[in-house]
Amino acid sequence: MRHPQLPGPRSLREMIGDARFVKVTGPAGDWIVFANEIAVPTLRQEQVIALCNRRGGIGATGVVVVTGAPQDQEDSSARQQLVAWRADGSAVEDLTEAARAATSVMAALGTIDDQQTSHHVFQTPQGLLTTVYTPAYIGVDIGQWSYTASELAQETGADVLVMTAGLTDPRPGLSITIYHNHVTIAVESIEELEAIDLTQQPSVEPAPELPTSVGFVVPQDPLIADGMAQLLLRHISDADHHNDLASATAAAAVAFQDWSGLHQVNLWNVMTPLGDIVVQLHDDNRLSTFARVPAVFFGHL
């Protein structure tokens, strides 16, 4: 079988133009970020696929474009406009990690002071999105959460049963909506958590109508350290929502707070195989997530 020819550096330049980019690595993959380089924040699907190709392109989870917000916008609080695409060229709806990557790049380029805390508002296709930059973490306000099945969830603390490879019996799960549906299941030990085979999609009953990620969580010992709750999470998403780790950790924090009754604890450190994410639970069901962006690479097409 003859494989299709992958684009090389010259054809990428022909497709995209002479543009500088920054590649960053965060808790939900690596992102190619173009900041104030492209006049119109749009790329064609084939351009995104070529850029993200790990053999013939730059290689990434997705592409982020940041430009100045239009002058005629109704809300003047947004100074940047942000759009993002997955590696397959489809648009990203959950822009949490794209905004985190964009804020990191603004600090790396000197657009913002990398030694000071600052807030930033992006205009996105889904509305305004706020980030906070600190030298240690980058936070993203990810909006409000809600119970996917409100009445049943509030009465019993669960609304589905989940069966997965590695567990011997189905477990109750709680569905939380943050951009899309997230089901969280508590397991009994770290050993049981590590035994779960996430190469196989878990079975959820009743079958969810919305795109769904499934997260398995166990508390750390001690549960509370320095005023912050400690959880360990492993999760799996469907193919269309594979960079939603921050939202999955937030759903896990909401679920475990509901189960434990620790409503006075509003900071939850959720440890994942890809790094720690701190979830802050605000009033009115609002959420923020904080994570490090450990690696930055400057490139030129």
C-alpha positions as CSV (number, residue, x, y, z in Angstrom):
1,M,0.0,0.0,0.0
2,R,1.3,3.4,-0.9
3,H,1.1,6.0,1.9
4,P,0.2,9.6,1.1
5,Q,3.1,12.0,1.0
6,L,3.4,14.1,4.1
7,P,4.0,17.8,3.8
8,G,7.6,19.0,4.4
9,P,8.9,22.3,5.8
10,R,8.7,23.9,2.3
11,S,5.1,22.9,1.6
12,L,4.1,24.0,5.1
13,R,5.5,27.5,4.4
14,E,3.6,27.5,1.1
15,M,0.4,26.5,2.9
16,I,0.7,28.8,6.0
17,G,3.1,31.5,4.9
18,D,6.1,32.9,6.7
19,A,5.0,32.8,10.3
20,R,6.5,32.4,13.7
21,F,4.9,30.1,16.2
22,V,5.3,29.0,19.8
23,K,4.7,25.4,20.8
24,V,3.8,24.8,24.5
25,T,3.2,21.6,26.5
26,G,0.5,21.5,29.1
27,P,-1.6,19.0,31.1
28,A,-3.8,18.2,28.1
29,G,-1.3,17.9,25.2
30,D,1.0,20.2,23.2
31,W,-0.3,23.2,21.2
32,I,1.0,25.2,18.3
33,V,0.2,28.8,19.1
34,F,0.3,31.7,16.5
35,A,0.0,35.0,18.4
36,N,-0.7,38.3,16.6
37,E,0.9,36.8,13.4
38,I,-2.2,35.9,11.3
39,A,-4.5,38.8,10.3
40,V,-7.7,36.6,10.3
41,P,-8.0,34.0,13.0
42,T,-8.9,31.1,10.7
43,L,-7.1,28.2,9.2
44,R,-8.3,25.6,6.7
45,Q,-8.7,22.1,7.9
46,E,-5.8,20.8,5.7
47,Q,-3.5,23.4,7.1
48,V,-4.2,22.4,10.7
49,I,-3.8,18.7,9.9
50,A,-0.4,19.5,8.2
51,L,0.8,21.5,11.1
52,C,-0.2,18.9,13.7
53,N,1.2,15.9,11.8
54,R,3.9,14.4,14.0
55,R,5.8,12.9,11.0
56,G,5.8,15.6,8.4
57,G,4.6,18.7,10.3
58,I,5.4,20.3,13.6
59,G,3.4,17.9,15.6
60,A,0.8,18.9,18.2
61,T,-2.5,18.1,19.9
62,G,-4.0,21.2,18.2
63,V,-3.5,24.7,16.9
64,V,-4.3,28.0,18.7
65,V,-4.5,31.4,17.0
66,V,-4.5,34.6,19.1
67,T,-5.1,38.0,17.5
68,G,-6.3,41.4,18.7
69,A,-10.1,41.5,19.4
70,P,-12.1,43.5,16.8
71,Q,-12.5,47.2,17.7
72,D,-16.3,47.2,17.1
73,Q,-17.0,44.5,19.7
74,E,-19.8,45.3,22.2
75,D,-17.8,44.2,25.2
76,S,-14.5,46.0,25.3
77,S,-13.1,43.9,28.2
78,A,-11.6,41.4,25.7
79,R,-8.3,42.5,24.3
80,Q,-7.5,39.3,22.4
81,Q,-9.5,37.0,20.2
82,L,-8.9,33.2,20.4
83,V,-9.8,30.2,18.2
84,A,-8.4,26.7,18.3
85,W,-8.6,23.5,16.3
86,R,-7.8,19.8,17.1
87,A,-5.2,17.9,15.2
88,D,-7.9,16.6,12.8
89,G,-8.9,20.1,11.8
90,S,-12.1,20.3,13.8
91,A,-12.9,23.2,16.0
92,V,-12.3,23.0,19.8
93,E,-15.4,23.8,21.9
94,D,-13.8,23.4,25.3
95,L,-11.1,26.1,25.0
96,T,-9.7,25.8,28.6
97,E,-6.3,24.4,27.5
98,A,-6.2,26.5,24.4
99,A,-6.6,29.6,26.5
100,R,-4.0,28.4,29.0
101,A,-1.6,27.8,26.2
102,A,-2.3,31.2,24.7
103,T,-1.7,33.0,28.1
104,S,1.6,31.1,28.5
105,V,2.7,32.2,25.1
106,M,1.8,35.9,25.8
107,A,4.2,35.6,28.8
108,A,6.9,33.9,26.8
109,L,6.8,36.6,24.2
110,G,6.8,39.4,26.7
111,T,3.3,40.6,25.8
112,I,2.5,40.3,29.5
113,D,4.9,40.5,32.5
114,D,6.0,36.9,33.3
115,Q,6.8,37.9,36.9
116,Q,3.5,39.5,37.8
117,T,-0.1,38.2,38.3
118,S,-2.5,39.4,35.6
119,H,-5.9,38.7,34.3
120,H,-6.8,38.4,30.6
121,V,-10.1,38.2,28.7
122,F,-10.3,36.4,25.4
123,Q,-13.2,36.7,22.9
124,T,-14.0,33.2,21.6
125,P,-16.7,31.6,19.5
126,Q,-18.2,30.4,22.7
127,G,-18.2,33.8,24.4
128,L,-15.8,35.6,26.8
129,L,-13.1,33.5,28.6
130,T,-10.9,34.7,31.4
131,T,-7.5,33.5,32.4
132,V,-5.2,34.5,35.2
133,Y,-1.4,34.4,34.8
134,T,0.9,33.8,37.7
135,P,4.6,32.8,37.6
136,A,3.6,29.4,39.1
137,Y,0.2,28.6,37.5
138,I,-2.1,29.7,34.8
139,G,-5.7,29.7,35.8
140,V,-8.8,29.5,33.5
141,D,-12.3,30.4,34.5
142,I,-14.2,27.5,32.9
143,G,-17.7,28.8,33.8
144,Q,-20.6,27.0,35.6
145,W,-21.3,23.4,36.2
146,S,-24.6,21.7,36.5
147,Y,-25.9,18.2,37.2
148,T,-26.7,16.4,34.0
149,A,-29.6,14.6,35.7
150,S,-30.4,17.0,38.4
151,E,-33.2,15.4,40.4
152,L,-31.7,11.9,40.6
153,A,-28.2,13.2,41.2
154,Q,-29.2,15.4,44.1
155,E,-31.3,12.6,45.7
156,T,-28.8,9.7,45.4
157,G,-25.4,11.2,44.5
158,A,-25.3,9.1,41.3
159,D,-27.3,8.8,38.1
160,V,-25.6,6.1,36.0
161,L,-23.9,2.7,36.4
162,V,-20.4,2.3,34.8
163,M,-18.7,-0.9,33.9
164,T,-15.1,-1.0,32.7
165,A,-12.3,-3.4,32.0
166,G,-10.3,-4.0,35.2
167,L,-13.3,-3.7,37.6
168,T,-15.3,-6.8,38.6
169,D,-18.6,-5.1,39.0
170,P,-20.4,-1.9,37.8
171,R,-20.0,1.2,39.9
172,P,-22.3,4.2,40.4
173,G,-21.3,7.4,38.7
174,L,-22.3,11.0,39.0
175,S,-22.8,13.1,35.8
176,I,-21.7,16.7,35.7
177,T,-22.1,19.0,32.7
178,I,-19.1,21.3,32.0
179,Y,-19.1,22.1,28.3
180,H,-20.2,18.5,27.8
181,N,-21.0,15.5,30.1
182,H,-18.4,14.1,32.6
183,V,-19.1,11.0,34.6
184,T,-17.1,10.5,37.8
185,I,-16.8,7.1,39.6
186,A,-15.1,6.6,43.0
187,V,-13.0,3.5,43.3
188,E,-11.7,2.0,46.6
189,S,-7.9,2.1,46.3
190,I,-5.0,3.3,44.2
191,E,-4.4,-0.3,43.2
192,E,-7.9,-0.6,41.9
193,L,-7.5,2.7,40.0
194,E,-4.3,1.5,38.3
195,A,-5.9,-1.8,37.3
196,I,-8.5,-0.1,35.1
197,D,-7.9,-0.6,31.4
198,L,-8.6,2.7,29.7
199,T,-7.7,1.4,26.3
200,Q,-11.3,0.1,26.3
201,Q,-14.3,2.5,26.4
202,P,-16.3,2.1,29.6
203,S,-20.0,1.1,29.4
204,V,-22.4,3.7,30.9
205,E,-26.0,2.9,31.7
206,P,-28.3,4.5,30.9
207,A,-26.3,5.4,27.8
208,P,-25.7,9.2,27.8
209,E,-27.2,11.3,25.1
210,L,-24.3,13.9,25.2
211,P,-20.6,13.4,24.4
212,T,-19.2,12.0,27.6
213,S,-15.9,11.6,29.4
214,V,-15.5,9.0,32.2
215,G,-13.2,9.6,35.2
216,F,-12.2,7.3,38.0
217,V,-11.1,8.9,41.2
218,V,-9.7,7.9,44.6
219,P,-8.8,10.2,47.5
220,Q,-5.2,10.6,48.6
221,D,-4.1,9.9,52.2
222,P,-4.5,12.3,53.8
223,L,-7.5,13.7,52.0
224,I,-6.8,17.3,53.2
225,A,-3.3,18.8,53.2
226,D,-2.6,22.5,53.8
227,G,-6.3,23.2,53.4
228,M,-6.5,21.6,50.0
229,A,-8.2,18.3,49.2
230,Q,-6.1,15.7,47.3
231,L,-7.5,13.4,44.6
232,L,-6.0,11.0,42.1
233,L,-7.8,10.7,38.7
234,R,-7.6,8.7,35.5
235,H,-10.1,9.5,32.8
236,I,-11.0,8.7,29.2
237,S,-12.9,10.8,26.6
238,D,-14.5,10.0,23.3
239,A,-12.4,10.9,20.3
240,D,-14.0,14.3,19.8
241,H,-13.2,15.6,23.3
242,H,-9.8,14.2,24.1
243,N,-8.3,17.5,25.4
244,D,-10.9,18.1,28.2
245,L,-8.7,17.0,31.1
246,A,-9.2,20.2,33.1
247,S,-13.0,20.0,32.8
248,A,-12.8,16.3,33.8
249,T,-10.8,17.2,36.9
250,A,-13.3,19.9,37.8
251,A,-16.1,17.5,37.5
252,A,-14.3,15.0,39.7
253,A,-13.8,17.7,42.4
254,V,-17.5,18.7,42.2
255,A,-18.5,15.0,42.5
256,F,-16.2,14.2,45.4
257,Q,-17.2,17.3,47.3
258,D,-20.9,16.2,46.9
259,W,-20.1,12.7,48.1
260,S,-17.9,13.7,51.1
261,G,-19.9,16.7,52.2
262,L,-16.7,18.8,52.4
263,H,-18.5,22.0,51.2
264,Q,-16.1,24.2,53.1
265,V,-13.2,23.0,51.0
266,N,-13.0,25.0,47.8
267,L,-9.5,24.0,46.6
268,W,-9.0,20.5,45.2
269,N,-5.6,19.3,43.9
270,V,-6.3,16.6,41.3
271,M,-3.3,14.5,40.4
272,T,-3.4,13.0,36.9
273,P,-0.9,11.0,34.8
274,L,-0.3,14.2,32.8
275,G,0.3,16.5,35.8
276,D,-1.6,18.1,38.7
277,I,-4.5,20.4,38.1
278,V,-5.9,22.6,41.0
279,V,-9.7,23.1,40.9
280,Q,-11.2,26.1,42.7
281,L,-14.9,25.9,43.4
282,H,-16.6,29.3,43.5
283,D,-20.1,30.5,44.5
284,D,-23.0,30.0,42.1
285,N,-21.4,26.7,40.7
286,R,-18.5,28.5,39.0
287,L,-15.2,26.8,38.5
288,S,-11.6,27.7,37.8
289,T,-8.7,25.3,37.0
290,F,-5.0,26.1,37.6
291,A,-2.1,24.2,36.0
292,R,1.6,24.7,35.0
293,V,2.7,24.9,31.4
294,P,6.2,23.4,31.7
295,A,7.7,23.6,28.3
296,V,7.9,26.4,25.6
297,F,9.5,26.0,22.1
298,F,9.9,28.9,19.6
299,G,9.7,28.0,15.9
300,H,9.6,29.6,12.5
301,L,8.0,28.1,9.3
